[in-house]
């Protein structure tokens, strides 16, 4: 690996030289998708520049969608930001498989608890009423791309806690169990808290995209979900016909 490195030179800023080296390796095919790029320590040593210089180069390339940085694991060549439609109810597992990638997920929380605050208001339930609460971490090729926190109305989906969500996603189960007749989507950029950053393996400076979704069936709210995506790994987009 080190034989491929060359020190930056010329009039351009040092961090730009580091960026150019990495981009050249990616575009030449030397570093394919999911290739682990040299660490900050390795690049600092081989280029003879400061760690701050290397950190800026990697940070900017991550923001441009060329690299994916996974905290505690390393930096990898990105396949391009995953994209989801904000106008449809999509199953993230199907989205990932449609891209030819592997979906895995962890169940971090699955329980009944009293409804409180925003959860109670969004589900249209009184404070203290029973509600189902789940927390799922979804990965694409082993890299976290979505943290799914979901509250479910037990009266509408009473079997929710009995499902094996290692085999079927909550979205997939609910779409089969209760066909929604109304959907609300709200999208915003957020600064994730420490727990979210830890699960998504991102640093404190990375913003996230938050999609809040509520669905109704037969006049009752079925579920309120908060879907948090690392900004450097995900985007929301849609193409549609315009009728003047």
N, C-alpha and C positions, 0 to 999 in steps of 0.2 A: 504493500500500500504506500509506504513512505517514498518509494522510488518514483511514484507518479506525482509527488508534490513538487511545486516549484515556488520559490519565494516571490512575493509581489515586488514590483518595482515600478519605475516611472513616476509620473506626476499625479496619478489618481490616488485618492485616499486609500489607506491600507485596508480598511474594512471592505472597500469596493473590490480590491484585488482578491481578497479571500472569497468574496461572493462570486467573482468572475471565475475563479478556479473551480468552485463547486458547481456552478451552472454549466461550465464546459464539460465537467465529468458526467453530469446528468444528460446533457444533450448529445454527447458522443456515444451514450449507451454503456459507458464504463460502469456507471452506477445506476442500475435499473430500479424500478419501483420496489419499495420495501428494503432496499440496500441500506445498511447501517453506515452512516458517514463517520469519519474520524471524530473523536471526542474533542471537546474544547481544549483539553490538555494536550492532545496529540497535535492539533492544528496550531496551537500556541507555540509548541516546541519546534515543529517543522517549518513554520513560517518565520519564526523569530520575531513575533509581534506580541502585543499584550493580550491578556485574556479578555479584557474589555473589548478590544478590537474584534476578536473572534466571536465573542458573545453577540455583538451588534450585527455582524454578518449573518449568523445563524438565526437571530431573532427576526431580521428583515426578510430573509428567505422563507421563514415559516409564515410570516404575515402575508407574503406573496403567494403562498400555497405550494411552493416547491418542496418544502421540507415539513415533516411532522416531528415535533419534539415531544417525547413521552418522559415525564419526570421520573427519574430514578432508573430509566431503562436505556435511553439514548435518543439520537436523532436519526431519522430515516427519510429516504426519498419518498415523497408523497405521490399518490396516484391522481392528485387533483382533489379539490374539495368535493365531498359527497354533497349531493343536492337532493332536496325534498320539495315537493309541491306544498305551498302553504294553503292551497284551496281545496285539498282533498284529505280524506282520512287515510293515511298510508301506514302499512305495517312495516316497521323498520327492518325486520328480518327479511321480508320480500325485497325491499329496496336494495339491501346489501347483496343478497344472492343474485339479483338481476344484474349487478355490476360484476358478477363473477367472483365475488369475494365471500369470505366466511363470516357468518354471524354467530356470536356467542353472547351469553348474558349471565349475569349473576342476580339472584334474588337477595337483596340486602334487607328487606323488611316486608312482612306479610302478616297483617293482624287486624283484628277488630279493636276499635277504640272509640271513645266519646268524640263526637264532632265538636270542634272549637273554631272560633274566629272565622277566618276566611273560608276554611273548608265547609263549615256549616252554612255560611251565607251563599257560597257558590253552588252548593247542592240543594239549597232551599230547605234545609233541615234546622230544627231548633238546637241550640247549644246543648250538648250532653246526649243527643240522639246517637245511636250506634252508627258507625261508618266503617267501611273497609279501607285500609291504608296500605299501599305497597310502594316499594322503592326498588327499581331495577337499573342495573348498569349494562348498557349495550355496547358491544365492541365490534369493530370491523377489522378483520385480519389481526385480531388481538389488541387493537388500539381503541381506547374508549372514544365513542362518538356521540353518545347520548346518555344522560341521566334522566330516567323517567320516574317522577313522583306522581302517584295517582290516588285519588279518593273516589270511592264507588258507593253508590246508594244501595244498601242491602235489600231494600224492598224491590228494586228493579233487577238486580243481579245477585240473588241469594246464594248462588253456588260459587261465587268468586274465590273465596278462600280455599276451596277444595281443588283448585286447578294446579297442575304441574307446570309452572311457568318456566321450567328449564326446557320444556318441549314445545310450548305454545306461548306466544307473547300475550300480555293482557289485552292489547288492541285486537289481536286475532280472535281471542275468546269472546270479547264483548261484542264484536261485530257479528259473530255467529249466534250469540245468545240473545242479543237485543238489537234489532235493526233501528238505527237512529233516524229521526225525521227532522232534526234540526241540529246544526253545528255552529259553534262560535269559536273563532280563532283570533288570538291577540298575540302580536309578535313585538318583542323589544330587545334591545341590547342591555345586558346587565353585567355588573361586576360580581362574580361568584364569591360565595363565602368560603371559609377555609375548608369546611367539610366537602363541599362540591369540588373545589380545586384538588383536594386529595384523591377523590374518587376518579376524576377525569384526568388526573396526572398532568395538570397545567400549573404554570406559575401565577403569581399574584397579579401580574400585569396583563394577562390575557383576558379579553372580554369574551362573553358568551352570548349566544342567541337563545332567547327563551321564547318558546311557543307554548302559550296557555290555550288549552282546548276544553270546551264543555260540549257535551252532547245530550240531547233530549230524546225521549221516546214516550209517546202517549201522554204528553203533557208534564212529565217528570224528568228531572235531571238524572241522567244515568251516571255520569262520571265527570270529574274535573281533573285534568292532567296538566302537569308542568314538565315540559320536555326541554332540557338544557343541553345545548351543544357547544363545544369549544369553537370559538370564532375562527380559528386557523384551520379547522378540519371540516367545517360544515357550512353550507349556504342553503337558503330557501329561495326558490324561483319557480316561475310558471310561465308558459306560453299559451296565449288564448286569442281567439278571434275577436276583432274589434268591429262592433256594429254601430255606425254613427246614427 
